């Protein structure tokens, strides 16, 4: 290593089947009354009541906010914060996908540091006080948000997805129970699975990558590539679900310490302006962005290509890099990932918004970590390419 690096993670990570049962004991160590941040689907599935029962068994009271109904917004943060304060809570538990976890992260920080969540974007305001203890329990295998110090919140006034990264946003505890992901429908499994793959790929290609993040990213990619189609086609395949949960967790640990790159920079404006779920928008963009970046990261893309076909010594680095791009395109086809046009995005609205999207993407800072950093013009052209991008037909096995 030529320079020092840092690796941050929650102070405790519980992983494995039935690890959800740990929530009561962990909560009791950190507070007396929890605000549970979740959504209506998790409530209907019975996960919220299960969490409440676990808390009660350890003498922890709880209140519930179920208002997270989409990608996280500043409105959800404000609503949840009001409940936290008026009900005198001292602990936060997020139960759901990345939207619930990111909302909880923002509430946990604002509860002790105050202000508007957008104040913290770009380091304009640095949190001076430790956040409220936050136990994150993901119910999808995708965002990895349970193990990151990043929250992404949409500013409902400006339609900008605010990517905010400070150590204080890291959850205190992550509980990753793969059994909670079995309820995910195929569309969520594919979107969150490709999201996790995007995290691992970008962490590995990032200019800020270092040996510890590489270890996590490579392990995550191996788990995801081997198991994502099984989890997609057979949602009750517990071994595949377990591998995907572990892969998502590792990918989250990798990218929070190495940073994401161009895919995520381009993805956030699409989500903010067109309300495309984060995982889907990442999946739509990933193959085209890899093609754009390929010549600047051949050796690292070759490592990824060999995950798909084995450590084939007969392949040159260039050939293995080609395999990586083609295999990810093939994977998107098999998971029924649409392009922007196929999602139903109106072309006129897209053309009107593309310059703003390119500006917002660059302004987020993430593209600067990419092996090839685009200009504003190149980014506009790349958005146009992604609009009606054609995923290749399945490749022949090498």
N, C-alpha and C positions, 0 to 999 in steps of 0.2 A: 504493500500500500504506500502511496506517495503522500497521503495526508490523513489526518485523523477523521473519524466518522462517529456517528452516534446511532444507537438502536434503542428505540422506545417501544414499550409494550405495557399492557395493563399490569397492575401489581399481582393479579391472580387470574389465571385462565383455567376454567374447568371445561373439559372436553370429553365427550362420549355419550353413549346411550343412557338416558335417564339422569343426566347431569342437571337437568332443570330442578330436580329435587333439592339441589344445594342452595337455591335462592333464599329460602327462609333463614338458614343458618348464617349465610353471608350478609344478609340484610341486618340481622340482629347484631352483628359486629359493628355496624356502621350507622345505625339510626333506629328510631322508634316508630316513625310514621313515613311510609313511602308513597310517593306519587307514581302510579303506573302509567306510562305513556304507551298507548297501543291504538288499535283501530277496531272498527266494527267487525271485520272478518275474524280477527283473532278472538274477539269476544264471542262470536257465534260458534267458533270451533271449540270453545271451552277452555282455551289456554289462559285467559284472564282469570277465570274463576279458579283454575288450578294454581295459578300464581298467588292469588289472594289466600287460598287455603294453606299453601306452604308458608306464607308469611304469618298467618294466624297461629300456626302450630309452634312458631318461635316467638310469639308475643309481639309481633310487629303489625301495627295498624296500617291501613292503606286507603288512598283515594285513587280514582281512575279518571284519566282523560282519554277519550276515544275519538278525538276530533281529527286525527291524521287520516286524511282521505285521498291524498295524492302525494306527489313529490313535496318535500317539506317547504313550508313558507314561513315568512316572518309572522303571519297571522296566527299560525298554529303555535309558534313559540310564545307569542304574547298571551294567547288564551291559556296555555298550559302553565305559564309563569304565574298568572293570576290565581289559578287553583292552588298551586304550590304554596303561594304566600298566604292566601286567605285560610287555607286549611292547616297551616303551621306544620308542613311536612319538613323533614330533614334528610330525606333520601329519595333518589329517583331510580326507577326501574324501567327500562325500555324493553318492550316485548313485541317483536314484529320484524319487518324488513328494515332496510336502510333508512327509510323515511322516518320511522318511529325512533330509531336510534339517533339519527342526526338531530331531530327535534329535541330529544332528551338532552343531548350534549349541549345544545344552545341554552336550554333552560337551566341546566346545572351551572353553567358559567355565569349567566346573567343574574341568577339568584344571589350570588356573592359579590359580583363585580359591577352590576348595574349597567344602564345604558341600553341602546338599541343594538341588536345583533350585528347589523351592518357596520357599526362603529369599529368592529374588530377585523374587518376585511383588509387584507394587505398590510396588516400590522399597524394600522393607524392608531388603534388602541390595544395596548397589551394588558392582559388580565393580571392584576396584582395580587389577587387572592385565590386560594385553592378552590376549585369547584365543589359543589355539593357532591357527595359520593354517588356514583352512578354505576348501576349493575346493568350491563347490556346483554340481552338474550335474543339472538337472531333466530328468525323462523324461516329464513331463506338461505341458500348457499350461494352468495354472490357478492354483496357489497363489501364484506370484511370490515364494516364500520365498527364492529365491536372491539376491534384492535387497532384503531387509528386515532390520531389526534387531529382529524379533519372533520369539519361539518360543512355541508353544502345546503344553503338556505336561499330560497327564491325571494327577492325583493319584489313584493307585489305592486309597488308603485312604478318601478323602472323595468320590470320583467327581466331582471338580471339574476342569474344564479350566482350567489356569492359563495366562493370557495374560501373558507376560513380555516387556517391551520395554525394552531398554537399548542404546546404541550398540555395546557390546562384542559383541553377538550378530550383528552384520552379517558375512556371509561376506567373506573377503578377496578372493576371486575368484569370479565367476559365469561358467559356461560353458553357453551356451544353444544347443544343437544341435537344430534341429527334426526332424532325421531320427530322433532317439531317441523322438519322440512317435508315430511311425507305428504302433508296436506297441500303442498304447492302444486297447482295445475301445470300442465305441460308448457304453457306459454310463459309462466313465471320461471319454471325450471330452466328453460332455454335462455331466457333473457338474463337471469341472474348468473347462470353458469358461464355465459360468454362474458358477462361483466367481470366475473372473477378471473377468467382467462386474460381479459384485457389488463386487469390490475397486475397480474404476474408478468405478462409480456412487457408492459410499459416499465415496470420496476426493473426488469432485466436490461432493457434498452436505454434506460434513463442515464443521462450524464452524471447523475448523483448516485448511481449504483455503487455498492461496495460489497466486499465478500460476504458479510452476513445477510444482506438483502438478496444477493445472488443465490445463496443457499436456500432461502425461503422461496424465492421466485421459481427456481428450477424444480424444487419439490412440489410446489403447487401446480405447476404446469403438467408434471408427470401424472399427478392424481386426477386432474381435471380432464386431460386428454384421454386417459384410460377409462374414465367413468361417466362422462357427461352424457353420452348417447344412451347408455344403459339407464341412467337416472331419468332421462327424458322419455324413453320408450316404456319403462317399467317403473313408475313412480314409487312403488312399494318395495323396490329392491333396496333393502336396508344397507347392505354393504356399499352399494354405489352411492347412496345418500350420505353415508358416513364419510366416504372418501371425498365427496364433493364439499361437505362441511369443513373437513380438515384443509382441503385445498383452498377454499375461500378464506379461511382464517389465516393460513400462511401467506396467501396473496395480499391480504390486508396488512399484515405485519411488514411485508416486503415494500409495498408502495408507500406506506406512511413514512418509511425511513429513507426511501430512494426517490420518491415523488412519482407522480404520473406525468404523462407527456402530451402529445398532440391530440390523441384520440379524446381524452377527457376535456382538453381545452375546447375542442370543437363540439363536443357532446353537450356541454352545459347550456350554451345558447339555444340549441335545438330543443332541449327540455323546457327552458324558460319561456320561449316564444311559441312553441307548438305543442307543449305538454306531452312530449314523447317520453315514456319511462326511461330512466337513466340507463338501465341495462340494455334495452333495445337500441337506443341511440348509439351506445358504444359499439354494439355488434354491427350496426349498419355501417359504421365508419372504419372499423378495425382493418379489414383487408385492404381498402384503398389507401389508408394511411401507411400501412406496412409497405405497400408498393412504392409510395412516395419516398419513404425513408430508406429503402433497401440498400442502395449503394453506399450509404454512410454507416451501415451496421451489418455488413455481410457476415462477419465472423460470429457475432452474437445471434443473428437470425439463423445461422447454420446450426448453432447449438439447439435452437428451438426446433428446427426441422428434424434433427436427429431424435428428438423426443417422439415425433410422429412415426418414424420409420426404423427406429433403433439406431444404435451407434454404427452406422454403415460406413466402413472405412473406404468403400469404393466411391463414395460421393465426395466431390470437391466441396469447399465451403460455399461456392456460388451455387452449386446444384442443391446443396442442403438448404441454403437460404430460400431458393425457389420453392423447395418442398414445403417449407414453413408457411409461406404465403399461400400457396395453392391448397395446402391442407386446411388452413383456417377458412379459406373461401368455401371449400368442400363442407366443412363442419357447419358453417352458416346455412348452406343449402339444406343439409340434413335436419337442421333445427328450425327450418322454415322462417329464417330471418328475412324480412323484407328490406328493400331499399327505401329511401325517403319517399319516393313516389308511390311505391307499393303500400307504404303505411297509410297513404291517403292525404299526404301533405299537398295542399293546393300549390300549383306551380307559380301562379301569380303572386301569392303571399310569400312564397319562398324567395322569389326574385326580389321582392320589395325588401325582405329582411336580410338578405345575404351579406350586404356590406356591414350592417350592425353586428351580425353574428361573427364575422371575421374580426371586427374590432374587439368585440367582447372576448372572443377566444384568446386573442393575443394579449389583451389586457389582464387576463386571469393569471398569466405567468407560466402556466403549464407547458405551452408549446416551446418555451425556451429550454426545457430539459430534453427535448427530442433530439435524436441523432442528427436530423436535418431540420433546421428551423426555417419555417416558411416566411416569406414576405407577406404583406397584406394582400397583394395581388395573387400570389400563389395560393393563399388560403381561400380566397374567393373562388379561384378555379377548382380547387380541391372540393369545396362544397358543391359546386356544380357537377363535378364528376360523381360525387356520392349520391346526388339526387336520383339518378336513374342507373346507378352502378349495377353491372351484371355479374353476379357470382358465377364462377366457372362451373362446368359440369364436374362430377366427381373424378378425381385423378386416379390413375392406375397406381397400384402399390409398387414402390421401387424395391 
